[in-house]
Amino acid sequence: METKTKKTLLISTIIILIAINISALLTIYYHNKIQTKRAVEMKNIKEESRIKGMHRYIKEELRLSDDQFEVFKEISKTNMNSSHEISIKLNKNRFDMMNEIAKVNPNLNTLDSLAKDIGLLHYELKKSTISHFLKLKEICNDDQQENLQKLFMKLINEQDKNDLKRNQRRHGRNRNGSPHNKN
């Protein structure tokens, strides 16, 4: 083959390979964007369904009227927004704390300050939860308040069971409370 033909063939091949690579990269980029968007949409739909399911459960358990239920949804929305903001701050402080701990010479004053901030944020989260439940209690009549108290106790007992299971797994126990087999 002539040198000119070889060069033309080589250049053509390179151009085709570049075009294939660019189209592959664009396809991957586009696919990732679509997947990310779909994942976010699915997460939002699941969260919305979970919240609506919890709202419906509380409405049925307390036998809330439609007016009470509308007030409850507004109270819950406000609480959720507040709790979400606090959670974001908590996560940031935990991240900052871990970054500081990972340093060669961590600053103990910074760690102490972060620990205090995390404690205050937990306190704010608890206050927000208490306020949420007190506002819910305010919209309930006497019978509903009695059912609300039972619901609170059920939630607390469920939380205690979950905490116990989590601690048992941490300390070498399975979900049934029996020690793990070490075969």
Summary of the structure (lengths in Angstrom):
residues: 183
radius of gyration: 28.0
end to end distance: 69.5
largest distance: 98.1
contacts: 414
relative contact order: 0.06
helix: 86%
strand: 1%
